[in-house]
Amino acid sequence: MLGIAEGITMGSDPVIAATIEVLFRTEHRRVLATVVRLVNDFDLAEDAVQEAFLAAADQWPQQGIPVHPVAWLVSSARFKAIDHLRRNSKLRVLSADLVRRVEATAADHRDVSEQDIQDDHLRLILTCCHPALDLQVQTALTLREVCGLTTEAIAAAFLVPPATMAQRIVRGKAKIRDAGIPFLIPGADELPLRIEAVLAVCYLVFNEGYSASSGASHTCADLSREAIRLGRLVCELCPDAEGFGLLALMLLHESRREARIDAAGDIILLEEQDRSLWNHTFIAEAKALLTRARAAEPIGGYTIQAAISAVHASAATASATDWTQMVAWYDLLVQATPTPVVELNRSVAIAMRDGPEVGLKLLTPLQATLAQYHLFHAAHADLLRRAGRRTESEVAYRRALKLVQQEPERRFLMRRLRELH
């Protein structure tokens, strides 16, 4: 089969070819979502949608662009899927389930409306993030089927072999099929829990792109961009206060991307960043989203984290940071998300307000719980450095070095050690 780009460029009319290319880039995932719902098979839908775009490249130069091109593509893909199923039926005896699928798909002659397609996109997101699926599988399926990343790209981002990532995706599709997970938008009582799972996957993807858990690179911009795109999509399809909060949080962090790494790929701490490099368009959009998110009660964890990031974004210089306001937000975050890592970050914020010795006392109860967390030892070392306790600081930096898995962070810790001397 021709690749989609090659098939399009072979069309004789450059205007129509350009139109189809734009449709493929902007509408491919929405068309796929509807076809998946119609045929109840991810792989079959993917093949059928690709054939539909190739059919458009072949037919539209003669017939003209349809009034509703997206609906045309959905209809064409549906019939391509039926053809696939019927061809298979000639090679082997169809199972009862497959017979029903052929009959149901062929009998569905309803026109697909724009609202159907919009709803189907949300259905696909919710299905990929169904709580019956393991979180790793949810993440892999969402990136593959909703965001359109290749299996190889997802595997590279999460530092696993492509075969391992492919198995996760296959396992997720099989689970959806075998468990009969429906492509439905849940009722009002269940939807908040499902949206929570979607936001958790989105947050995980963004974090891995913004600060990779291990490897040679500190960030993976593609993952962060896809997480933000997914966040925008969720906010558009299902407005939710925590969705606005999460999108604001991601935009505020992403606004600092260009200032976080130097030309050599080394980390630049927030207090040392050139703030003129921050993306102030992202910051303005995030603050508007944060206002919408804070209108809800009670305020959720993502919204509080966004508010903390907004304090940084509002300071013209590091020294102008309002640490009193920062600590107040961390006090709320500890109540909403009472984890040792949040306690660690709150302790650092208090240290910035009240002095390193105060922060060091707050770290003591966390030491046993976070003994294997390299960022605890890095924060401990930094507060000891600020307090002038160089020997103890060196010990803490070396503990962090034993645990760190990311190369740029290792270089940063080594640089701090050299600065002590």
N, C-alpha and C positions, 0 to 999 in steps of 0.2 A: 504494500500500500504506500502511496506517495505521502511524504510528510505534509502536514497541513500548510506550512508556509510555501513549500514548493508547488503544491497543488493550486494555491491561490495565485501565485505570481505567473502561472501558466495561462491565466485568463487573458482574453484579448483586450478587454476594456480596463485601462488603468484606474479609472475612477471607481468602477465596481470592485476591482481587486483591492483598492485601498479601503473601500467601505467594509468589505468582508474582513480584512485584516484588523480594522478597528473593532468590529463586532467580536471577532475572536478574542482580542485582547481584553475587551471590557465586559463581554456578556457570556463568554464560554462557560464560566462556573455556574452562572444562573441557569443556562440552558441545561447543563449537566444535572443540576439539582432536580429540575422538573422531570427529566428523562429517567433518572434514578428512581424517582417516586413512581413513575408510570410502569417501568419494567421490573422494579424491585431487584436490580442486579447492577452493582457498581461497574464491573468489568464490561458487561454487555453495553451499558449506557455509555461508557467512555468510547468504545469502538463506534457505536452508532452516532454519537455526537461528532466525532471526527469525520465520519462519512457524510454527515449532513452538511458540514462546512465545505467539504470537497464538492458535494452536489451543488451547493450554492455557487461555487466558483465556476461550475460547468453550466448551470442553467440560467443564472441571473443575467449574464451578458445577452442572452437571446430573449428572455422573458421580462427582463427589468427587475428592479429591486421591489420586493413585496411591500405593501402598505405597512404590515406588521412583521418585520424581518425576524425578530426573535421568536415569535409564535410560529413562523414558517420553519425555522430551524428546529424547534421542538417537535413539530408535526413530522418533519422529514426524518428526524432521528428516531421517532417512535416507529415509523414504518420500516426504517433500516433495521431496528431491533427485531421487529416481527419477521423480516426476511431472514435475519440470522437464525432465529428460533426455528423457522420452518425449514431452512436448509439443514439444520442439525437434526430435525425430525426425520429427514430422508436417510440419515446415516445411522440412526439408532432409534429404538422404540422410546417414545417420550414417556417420562414418568407422569403420573397423574397430576403432580404439582405443576410440571412444565406445560401440560395440556391446558390447565386452568389459566396459566400466565399468558399463553398464546391467545386463548379465547378472550380473556379479559382485556388484554392490550389491544387486540384487533377490534373489539367491539366498542372501545371507548372513542367515539367520534366527536366528543365535545371540543369546542374551540378552547384553547388555553389563553386565559386572559393575563394581562400584566399583573394583576393582583395574585393570580395563581402562581405565576413565576416568582414573584416577590415572596409569597408564603413558602414556596418550595425551597427557596434559599435558606430561610430560617429553619424549615424542617430538616434540611440536610445538616446544618450546624448542630441542631439539637440531637439528631440521630448519631452523629460522630462523637458527641460528648455524652452519650447515654450512660447513666451510672452503672449499668450492667457491664460496661467495658472497663478494663484496667486503665488507669490514668495514662500509662505509657502508650497504650493502644489508642486512647482518645486523642492524644497529642499527635501521634503519627497519622491517624486517619484525617484529622482536621487539617493538618498541613498539606496532606496529599489531595484530599477530595474537595476541601473548601478553598484552600489557598492556592492549590495547583502546583506546589513544589514537587520536583522529581524525587523519587525514592533516594537517589544518590545524594541529592542536596540535603535532604533531611538527615540521612545517615551521617554525612560529613559534619553537619552542625552539631549533632549529639554524640559525635565521636564513637560511632558503632559501625561495624561492617554493613555494607548495603544489604547483604543477605539477611542479617538480623533485623534490619528495619523493614525489609520486604515481608519477613515472616510476621511481624507485628501488624502490618497493614492487612495481609491476607487473613490473619487470625481475627482481626476486627470485622472484616467483611463477612467472614464465615459466621461469626457470633451473631451479627445482625440478621443474617439469613436464617440460621438454624434456630435462633431463639424467637424468631418472628417479631423482632423489634419493629414497630410500625413507624412509617414516615409521617408522623403526626405532630401538630403543635399541641402540647399538653393543655389541660384545662387550667383555670386560674389558680386552683389549689396546688397544682404540681409545677407550674411554669417557673415560679421563683427558684425552686431547688434546681431545676434544669439549667436555668440561666446562671446560677451559681457555679455549676460545673463548667459551663462555657467560659465564664470569666476566669476560673482557675486555670484552665488550659491556656487561655490567652496570656495570663500573667506568667505562667511557666515559660511559654515560648518567648515572651519579651525578655524575661530575666536571662534566659540562656543566650539571647542575642545581644543583650546589653552588657552582660558580664559573664562570659562563658565559664562553666564550672571547672574546666580543665583544658589543656591544650596549648598550642603555640601562640594563639591570638587571643587578645583580651575581649574582643567583641566580634559579633557576626551581624552586620548591618541588615542582611536579607531577612533574618529571623525577626529582628525588631520591626522592620517595615511591615512584614506580614502580620505580626501581632497587632500593630496599630491599625492596619487595614481591616483586620477582623474585628477589632474593637469598634471602629467606625461603623462597620456593617451591623454589628449587634445593636449599637445605639440607634441606628436608623430603623432596623426591623422591629426592635423590642425596647423602646425607651425605658431605662431603668436607672435609678439614682446611682447605684454602685457601678453600673456600666459607664456612666458619665465620669464617675470618680476614677475608675481604672483608666479610661482613655486619657483623662487629664494627667494622671500619674505618669503614664507612658510618654505622653508628649513632653512633659516637663523634664523627664530624664533624657529623652531623645534630643531635646534642645541643646544639651551639653556635649553631644557626641564629638563634634569637631574639636572641642577644647580638652577632651579627656586623654588623648593619646598624642605624643609628639611624633616627629618625623621618623624616629627610630622604632616606633611602636611601644615606647615606654609610657607608663601610667603617669598622669599629672593629677595630683589631688585637687579636690574641689576648691580648697582655699588658695591654691596656686594657679588656678585656671585663668586664662585671658577671657574675661566675660564679654568682651566685644565679639567673640566668636560664637557666642550662644545664639540659637535660633529664636529671635524674639517674636516671630510670627507664631511659632509653636507655643511659646509662653503665653501670648495673649489669648490664643484659642483655648489653652488649658485652663486659664483663669476663668474664662467664661463658662466652661464646662463645670469647673469646680463650684461656681456660684449656683448652678442648677443642682449639682449633687448635694450641696450643703442645705438645700431647701427641704430635703427629706429628713424625717425623724424615724428612728435614731440614725445618726451618721455612721456609715459602715467603715470597715478597715481600709479599703482602697481609697476612699475619700479622705480619710485622716492622713494616710501616707501622701496623698497628693497635696494636702494642705501643708505638710511638712516640707515637701519639695518646693512649694510656692513661696515659703519663707526665704529659702535660698535664692529663688529666682527674683525676689523683690529687693534683694540687697545689691546695691551698686558695687560694693567691694566685700571681701570676706569679713573684714573687721566691722562692717556695718550690719552683719547678720543679727537679727533679733533673737537671741538665744533664750530669752524669757518666754517669748511666744512659742519657740520651738519646743521647749520643755513642756509647756502646757499642752501642746498637741501630742507629745509622746505620752503624757499622763493619760490622755484619752485612748491612745493606741494600746497601751498596756491593758486597759480595761476591755477593749474590743478584741484584742488579739494577745492574750497573756502568754507569750512564748519567751524563752531565754534570749533569743536573738533580739527581740524587741526590747527586752530589759537591758541588753548590752548597748544598743543604740541610744536608749534613753540615758544610760549612765554616761556615755560620751558627751551627749548634749548638755547634761548637768555639769560635767567637767569643763566644758567650754564656757558655761555661764559662771560657775562658782570656783573654778580652779582644778588642776589635775589631781591634787591630793583627795579632794572630795569625790571625784570620779573613781579613783583607785579603791576607796573604801567600798563603793557600790559594786565594784567588780568582784570583790572577794567571794560573796555568796554564789556567784555564777561560775567560779573556776572549775568546780568538779563536773558540773553539767556540760560545760562547753570545752572540756579538756581536749577534745579531738577536732575542734573548730579553729582553723588557722586564723580567722579574722578576730577571734577573741584574743589570741596571743599577740596579734599585730596591734590591736587597739590598746591592750595592756602595755605593750612595749612603747607605744607612742605617748601614752600618759606618763609613763616612767621617764621617758626622754624629756617631756615638757617640764616634769618636776625636777629635772637635773640629776636623776638617779641612773647614771649611765651604765654602771655595771649590771644592775638588775634589768635595765632596758635591753642590754645585749643578750642576756639569757632569754628573755621573752621573744626577741626577734628570732633567735636560733630555734626556739620551739615552733614558731610560726613557719619557719623555713622547712622544718621536717614534715609539715603537714600540707603545705601548699602544693597544688597540682597544676597551676596555670603559670606558664613561663613568664609573661610580663609581671605578674605579681611577685614571682621569685626574684626577678631582677630588681624590682622596687625594694623588696626587703633587704637585698644585698646592698643596695645603694644606701639605705638607712643605716645599715651596720657600718659601712665605711664612714658615713658622716659622723658617727659617734666618736670616731678616732681622729 
